[in-house]
C-alpha cells in the first residue's frame, strides 16, 4: 500500500474543503457524487507507486471542480531544470504594418514582463496615439497579474468603468498563507498597516468570506482621440488576469474582440500554493471569490469575441485591420457575454 500517496490525497481533500473559495459552490447539490469520487480516488492511489500515475489520479479528482485555477503540479525539486523558467518567447513586442498601424503582442501578463511592456508603451506612445487603429494580440496569454496591463488601459478608455471586487475565504490556512507570502516577499512600510488590517479582518471572521478588494470605478484623466478603434485578438488560452483585462476592454466604445472564446478561468482567483507532505507535488488553490457570482460567471464559457474567427483563417491580423477599416461602428455588448 502506498502510504505516501494516501497521506498526500488526504491532505488535498482537507486543503480543498477548508481553503478553496469555490468548494461550496462546486459541490452544492453534488455531495454524493463528490463523496463517491473522493473514496474511489483514495482507493486507487493506495495501489499505485508511480509518482506520475499518482499525479494523474490527483488531477482526475481535481477535475471534478471544473476550475482551471485549481490544480496540482510537480514540486520544483521534481521538475525538469528547464521547466518554469522565464522564456524569451513570452516577451512583449510591438511592430508596425506598412501603414504604420501598431501591433502589440503580449504573450503573458506575468509580473516579470511588466517592466518590458511599460517600456514598450512609453517608447511608442506617440505612434500609438497617432494611429486610428491599434491592434493588441493576446492569443496564448494565460494571465499573470493585473498590474502588468495597467498602462495599456489608457488607450482603450472611453468612460468610467466599474471593477467588481473579490471576497477572500478567511480560513486559518489562508491567513497563514498570506502571512507567509508577504513576510517572504517583504512588505513596504506604507503597505504594512493595510496588510495588518487585512489579516485582523480575516482572523475576526473565521471561515467566512470577507471583502478586501472593494468594487471601484476605474477612471483616467482623459480620453485619447486616437486610437479610434482597438482590435483585440483572443483565443481559448486567454484566462485569469487576461480575462480581467478583457472585462475592462469590453466596456470601451473603441474596442472590438476577435477570435474564439477565452478559457473561463476568473471566478475564483488569487491562487495560493501548498506543498503536499511527500514533497513531490504542489497544490494550487484559489482563495478568493468574485462578487460577480452567482449572476455573472466567466468560468465555464469564457468571454466571447464580438467577431468569431476560424482557425483556418490564414492571417487574422490582416482580417482585423480590414474589419476595423470598414468604418463599421463598434457595437455595445453585455458585460459578461
C-alpha positions as a Python dict, from the first residue, in 0.01 Angstrom:
ca = {
    (1, 'X'): (0, 0, 0),
    (2, 'X'): (132, 345, -98),
    (3, 'X'): (105, 528, 233),
    (4, 'X'): (266, 846, 96),
    (5, 'X'): (5, 872, -179),
    (6, 'X'): (-279, 824, 71),
    (7, 'X'): (-137, 1090, 303),
    (8, 'X'): (-96, 1331, 11),
    (9, 'X'): (-451, 1268, -109),
    (10, 'X'): (-598, 1319, 237),
    (11, 'X'): (-408, 1648, 252),
    (12, 'X'): (-551, 1751, -88),
    (13, 'X'): (-903, 1680, 35),
    (14, 'X'): (-851, 1872, 359),
    (15, 'X'): (-695, 2172, 186),
    (16, 'X'): (-969, 2196, -77),
    (17, 'X'): (-1254, 2151, 171),
    (18, 'X'): (-1120, 2413, 413),
    (19, 'X'): (-932, 2667, 197),
    (20, 'X'): (-1077, 2659, -157),
    (21, 'X'): (-1305, 2958, -217),
    (22, 'X'): (-1518, 2761, -462),
    (23, 'X'): (-1571, 2442, -264),
    (24, 'X'): (-1928, 2505, -155),
    (25, 'X'): (-2036, 2641, -495),
    (26, 'X'): (-1885, 2345, -677),
    (27, 'X'): (-2020, 2070, -450),
    (28, 'X'): (-2363, 2214, -370),
    (29, 'X'): (-2618, 1959, -495),
    (30, 'X'): (-2340, 1717, -594),
    (31, 'X'): (-2241, 1597, -247),
    (32, 'X'): (-2300, 1226, -319),
    (33, 'X'): (-2107, 1241, -648),
    (34, 'X'): (-1820, 1419, -472),
    (35, 'X'): (-1808, 1170, -186),
    (36, 'X'): (-1807, 873, -422),
    (37, 'X'): (-1525, 1016, -633),
    (38, 'X'): (-1323, 1100, -324),
    (39, 'X'): (-1347, 743, -194),
    (40, 'X'): (-1269, 597, -537),
    (41, 'X'): (-955, 804, -592),
    (42, 'X'): (-828, 732, -241),
    (43, 'X'): (-862, 358, -300),
    (44, 'X'): (-691, 383, -639),
    (45, 'X'): (-384, 581, -531),
    (46, 'X'): (-327, 336, -247),
    (47, 'X'): (-233, 72, -506),
    (48, 'X'): (-19, 292, -735),
    (49, 'X'): (355, 351, -686),
    (50, 'X'): (446, 554, -994),
    (51, 'X'): (460, 924, -900),
    (52, 'X'): (339, 1023, -1246),
    (53, 'X'): (41, 787, -1228),
    (54, 'X'): (-44, 909, -879),
    (55, 'X'): (-35, 1266, -1011),
    (56, 'X'): (-283, 1173, -1285),
    (57, 'X'): (-524, 1034, -1025),
    (58, 'X'): (-492, 1351, -819),
    (59, 'X'): (-571, 1554, -1132),
    (60, 'X'): (-876, 1336, -1201),
    (61, 'X'): (-1009, 1424, -857),
    (62, 'X'): (-942, 1796, -904),
    (63, 'X'): (-1115, 1794, -1245),
    (64, 'X'): (-1442, 1742, -1058),
    (65, 'X'): (-1437, 2111, -965),
    (66, 'X'): (-1402, 2240, -1325),
    (67, 'X'): (-1178, 2526, -1217),
    (68, 'X'): (-863, 2592, -1418),
    (69, 'X'): (-716, 2788, -1127),
    (70, 'X'): (-739, 2484, -901),
    (71, 'X'): (-460, 2244, -988),
    (72, 'X'): (-167, 2028, -889),
    (73, 'X'): (182, 2016, -1033),
    (74, 'X'): (514, 1851, -957),
    (75, 'X'): (716, 2036, -696),
    (76, 'X'): (1020, 2233, -810),
    (77, 'X'): (1252, 1953, -695),
    (78, 'X'): (1066, 1707, -919),
    (79, 'X'): (1057, 1925, -1232),
    (80, 'X'): (1293, 1930, -1524),
    (81, 'X'): (1552, 2209, -1454),
    (82, 'X'): (1424, 2397, -1761),
    (83, 'X'): (1060, 2391, -1651),
    (84, 'X'): (914, 2709, -1506),
    (85, 'X'): (1198, 2931, -1625),
    (86, 'X'): (1129, 3267, -1782),
    (87, 'X'): (1103, 3231, -2159),
    (88, 'X'): (1208, 3489, -2414),
    (89, 'X'): (916, 3363, -2622),
    (90, 'X'): (686, 3541, -2377),
    (91, 'X'): (849, 3882, -2411),
    (92, 'X'): (606, 4151, -2530),
    (93, 'X'): (683, 4316, -2862),
    (94, 'X'): (545, 4587, -3085),
    (95, 'X'): (572, 4622, -3460),
    (96, 'X'): (406, 4833, -3727),
    (97, 'X'): (238, 4748, -4055),
    (98, 'X'): (331, 4929, -4375),
    (99, 'X'): (51, 5170, -4296),
    (100, 'X'): (205, 5235, -3955),
    (101, 'X'): (-68, 5054, -3762),
    (102, 'X'): (79, 4941, -3426),
    (103, 'X'): (51, 4571, -3339),
    (104, 'X'): (121, 4498, -2973),
    (105, 'X'): (182, 4130, -2899),
    (106, 'X'): (154, 4035, -2530),
    (107, 'X'): (209, 3661, -2467),
    (108, 'X'): (197, 3694, -2087),
    (109, 'X'): (87, 3924, -1806),
    (110, 'X'): (328, 3769, -1555),
    (111, 'X'): (486, 4032, -1331),
    (112, 'X'): (838, 3995, -1465),
    (113, 'X'): (724, 4113, -1809),
    (114, 'X'): (568, 4436, -1676),
    (115, 'X'): (883, 4645, -1700),
    (116, 'X'): (939, 4543, -2063),
    (117, 'X'): (576, 4611, -2151),
    (118, 'X'): (577, 4950, -1981),
    (119, 'X'): (895, 5046, -2165),
    (120, 'X'): (746, 4943, -2499),
    (121, 'X'): (442, 5158, -2432),
    (122, 'X'): (649, 5457, -2323),
    (123, 'X'): (877, 5433, -2626),
    (124, 'X'): (587, 5402, -2872),
    (125, 'X'): (309, 5603, -2709),
    (126, 'X'): (321, 5885, -2963),
    (127, 'X'): (294, 5642, -3253),
    (128, 'X'): (4, 5457, -3090),
    (129, 'X'): (-176, 5787, -3030),
    (130, 'X'): (-117, 5896, -3388),
    (131, 'X'): (-281, 5585, -3533),
    (132, 'X'): (-654, 5550, -3592),
    (133, 'X'): (-629, 5175, -3537),
    (134, 'X'): (-446, 4982, -3265),
    (135, 'X'): (-418, 4602, -3255),
    (136, 'X'): (-350, 4408, -2934),
    (137, 'X'): (-271, 4038, -2982),
    (138, 'X'): (-340, 3841, -2663),
    (139, 'X'): (-355, 3494, -2816),
    (140, 'X'): (-188, 3239, -2591),
    (141, 'X'): (-180, 3475, -2291),
    (142, 'X'): (-293, 3267, -1993),
    (143, 'X'): (-266, 3552, -1744),
    (144, 'X'): (-37, 3676, -1470),
    (145, 'X'): (-109, 3980, -1251),
    (146, 'X'): (-344, 4271, -1314),
    (147, 'X'): (-77, 4536, -1254),
    (148, 'X'): (106, 4425, -1569),
    (149, 'X'): (-165, 4558, -1801),
    (150, 'X'): (-232, 4888, -1619),
    (151, 'X'): (-55, 5108, -1873),
    (152, 'X'): (-241, 4963, -2172),
    (153, 'X'): (-583, 5068, -2046),
    (154, 'X'): (-525, 5437, -2117),
    (155, 'X'): (-550, 5372, -2492),
    (156, 'X'): (-885, 5191, -2453),
    (157, 'X'): (-1053, 5420, -2203),
    (158, 'X'): (-1374, 5600, -2307),
    (159, 'X'): (-1569, 5635, -1981),
    (160, 'X'): (-1554, 5531, -1612),
    (161, 'X'): (-1572, 5154, -1567),
    (162, 'X'): (-1687, 4968, -1257),
    (163, 'X'): (-1448, 4698, -1145),
    (164, 'X'): (-1614, 4428, -935),
    (165, 'X'): (-1405, 4317, -638),
    (166, 'X'): (-1349, 3982, -470),
    (167, 'X'): (-1408, 3827, -129),
    (168, 'X'): (-1143, 3618, 45),
    (169, 'X'): (-1220, 3299, 234),
    (170, 'X'): (-1088, 3371, 583),
    (171, 'X'): (-982, 3020, 675),
    (172, 'X'): (-695, 2964, 915),
    (173, 'X'): (-490, 2813, 634),
    (174, 'X'): (-548, 3111, 405),
    (175, 'X'): (-450, 3358, 676),
    (176, 'X'): (-129, 3164, 735),
    (177, 'X'): (-65, 3152, 359),
    (178, 'X'): (-94, 3530, 324),
    (179, 'X'): (127, 3598, 625),
    (180, 'X'): (399, 3365, 495),
    (181, 'X'): (377, 3510, 143),
    (182, 'X'): (404, 3873, 244),
    (183, 'X'): (677, 3811, 502),
    (184, 'X'): (880, 3631, 237),
    (185, 'X'): (815, 3894, -30),
    (186, 'X'): (868, 4183, 206),
    (187, 'X'): (604, 4445, 280),
    (188, 'X'): (688, 4813, 214),
    (189, 'X'): (640, 5031, 520),
    (190, 'X'): (348, 5215, 355),
    (191, 'X'): (165, 4884, 298),
    (192, 'X'): (215, 4723, 637),
    (193, 'X'): (-82, 4895, 803),
    (194, 'X'): (-315, 4779, 526),
    (195, 'X'): (-174, 4426, 544),
    (196, 'X'): (-220, 4405, 920),
    (197, 'X'): (-575, 4537, 884),
    (198, 'X'): (-649, 4267, 626),
    (199, 'X'): (-513, 3989, 845),
    (200, 'X'): (-705, 4115, 1151),
    (201, 'X'): (-1026, 4133, 946),
    (202, 'X'): (-983, 3774, 830),
    (203, 'X'): (-899, 3650, 1180),
    (204, 'X'): (-1212, 3817, 1318),
    (205, 'X'): (-1433, 3634, 1065),
    (206, 'X'): (-1301, 3275, 1066),
    (207, 'X'): (-1415, 3061, 772),
    (208, 'X'): (-1630, 3341, 632),
    (209, 'X'): (-1591, 3543, 314),
    (210, 'X'): (-1456, 3892, 381),
    (211, 'X'): (-1435, 4188, 145),
    (212, 'X'): (-1075, 4301, 100),
    (213, 'X'): (-1087, 4442, -253),
    (214, 'X'): (-1398, 4660, -279),
    (215, 'X'): (-1577, 4745, -600),
    (216, 'X'): (-1430, 5059, -756),
    (217, 'X'): (-1466, 5292, -1051),
    (218, 'X'): (-1171, 5299, -1291),
    (219, 'X'): (-1113, 5645, -1436),
    (220, 'X'): (-842, 5813, -1640),
    (221, 'X'): (-772, 6187, -1673),
    (222, 'X'): (-863, 6198, -2041),
    (223, 'X'): (-998, 6007, -2340),
    (224, 'X'): (-743, 5996, -2619),
    (225, 'X'): (-880, 6098, -2961),
    (226, 'X'): (-669, 5821, -3110),
    (227, 'X'): (-661, 5533, -3148),
    (228, 'X'): (-1022, 5548, -3258),
    (229, 'X'): (-1062, 5170, -3286),
    (230, 'X'): (-885, 4893, -3097),
    (231, 'X'): (-897, 4533, -3214),
    (232, 'X'): (-804, 4267, -2959),
    (233, 'X'): (-724, 3911, -3066),
    (234, 'X'): (-816, 3639, -2816),
    (235, 'X'): (-831, 3260, -2803),
    (236, 'X'): (-909, 2967, -2573),
    (237, 'X'): (-579, 3005, -2389),
    (238, 'X'): (-665, 3352, -2260),
    (239, 'X'): (-752, 3324, -1891),
    (240, 'X'): (-719, 3467, -1542),
    (241, 'X'): (-572, 3821, -1548),
    (242, 'X'): (-609, 3831, -1925),
    (243, 'X'): (-984, 3787, -1882),
    (244, 'X'): (-981, 4058, -1615),
    (245, 'X'): (-821, 4292, -1869),
    (246, 'X'): (-1085, 4193, -2125),
    (247, 'X'): (-1368, 4279, -1885),
    (248, 'X'): (-1231, 4633, -1878),
    (249, 'X'): (-1166, 4637, -2254),
    (250, 'X'): (-1520, 4522, -2338),
    (251, 'X'): (-1660, 4834, -2172),
    (252, 'X'): (-1476, 5062, -2414),
    (253, 'X'): (-1658, 5213, -2710),
    (254, 'X'): (-1335, 5175, -2908),
    (255, 'X'): (-1281, 4802, -2862),
    (256, 'X'): (-1382, 4501, -3067),
    (257, 'X'): (-1279, 4145, -2973),
    (258, 'X'): (-1178, 3895, -3241),
    (259, 'X'): (-1104, 3524, -3217),
    (260, 'X'): (-1251, 3242, -3010),
    (261, 'X'): (-1399, 3226, -2656),
    (262, 'X'): (-1148, 3254, -2373),
    (263, 'X'): (-1074, 2974, -2127),
    (264, 'X'): (-1311, 3084, -1848),
    (265, 'X'): (-1072, 3099, -1552),
    (266, 'X'): (-1154, 3401, -1339),
    (267, 'X'): (-1436, 3349, -1090),
    (268, 'X'): (-1211, 3200, -820),
    (269, 'X'): (-868, 3357, -808),
    (270, 'X'): (-566, 3464, -601),
    (271, 'X'): (-407, 3122, -611),
    (272, 'X'): (-205, 3007, -313),
    (273, 'X'): (42, 2715, -344),
    (274, 'X'): (56, 2441, -82),
    (275, 'X'): (326, 2174, -66),
    (276, 'X'): (199, 1822, -3),
    (277, 'X'): (358, 1606, 272),
    (278, 'X'): (559, 1385, 33),
    (279, 'X'): (732, 1686, -120),
    (280, 'X'): (658, 1551, -468),
    (281, 'X'): (365, 1779, -555),
    (282, 'X'): (237, 2134, -513),
    (283, 'X'): (-135, 2203, -477),
    (284, 'X'): (-263, 2538, -607),
    (285, 'X'): (-585, 2669, -452),
    (286, 'X'): (-782, 2988, -531),
    (287, 'X'): (-865, 3166, -206),
    (288, 'X'): (-1094, 3442, -335),
    (289, 'X'): (-1437, 3453, -500),
    (290, 'X'): (-1560, 3723, -738),
    (291, 'X'): (-1863, 3923, -635),
    (292, 'X'): (-1987, 3887, -992),
    (293, 'X'): (-2113, 3548, -874),
    (294, 'X'): (-2361, 3396, -897),
    (295, 'X'): (-2520, 3633, -1150),
    (296, 'X'): (-2237, 3687, -1400),
    (297, 'X'): (-1989, 3397, -1410),
    (298, 'X'): (-1698, 3376, -1652),
    (299, 'X'): (-1590, 3020, -1574),
    (300, 'X'): (-1748, 2754, -1791),
    (301, 'X'): (-1792, 2963, -2105),
    (302, 'X'): (-1527, 3235, -2101),
    (303, 'X'): (-1553, 3575, -2268),
    (304, 'X'): (-1696, 3564, -2617),
    (305, 'X'): (-1546, 3753, -2912),
    (306, 'X'): (-1751, 4010, -3099),
    (307, 'X'): (-1625, 3853, -3422),
    (308, 'X'): (-1560, 3478, -3425),
    (309, 'X'): (-1255, 3384, -3631),
    (310, 'X'): (-1199, 3045, -3792),
    (311, 'X'): (-883, 2850, -3707),
    (312, 'X'): (-834, 2820, -4080),
    (313, 'X'): (-800, 3195, -4129),
    (314, 'X'): (-453, 3249, -4274),
    (315, 'X'): (-382, 3600, -4146),
    (316, 'X'): (-601, 3709, -3854),
    (317, 'X'): (-413, 4039, -3813),
    (318, 'X'): (-493, 4144, -4170),
    (319, 'X'): (-855, 4042, -4122),
    (320, 'X'): (-886, 4254, -3806),
    (321, 'X'): (-732, 4558, -3974),
    (322, 'X'): (-963, 4531, -4275),
    (323, 'X'): (-1262, 4483, -4047),
    (324, 'X'): (-1183, 4793, -3843),
    (325, 'X'): (-1112, 4998, -4154),
    (326, 'X'): (-1456, 4915, -4292),
    (327, 'X'): (-1599, 5200, -4080),
    (328, 'X'): (-1838, 4967, -3905),
    (329, 'X'): (-1947, 5106, -3570),
    (330, 'X'): (-1826, 4908, -3272),
    (331, 'X'): (-2146, 4786, -3111),
    (332, 'X'): (-2209, 4774, -2740),
    (333, 'X'): (-2235, 4438, -2575),
    (334, 'X'): (-2330, 4300, -2236),
    (335, 'X'): (-2055, 4299, -1973),
    (336, 'X'): (-2034, 3926, -1924),
    (337, 'X'): (-2133, 3762, -2251),
}
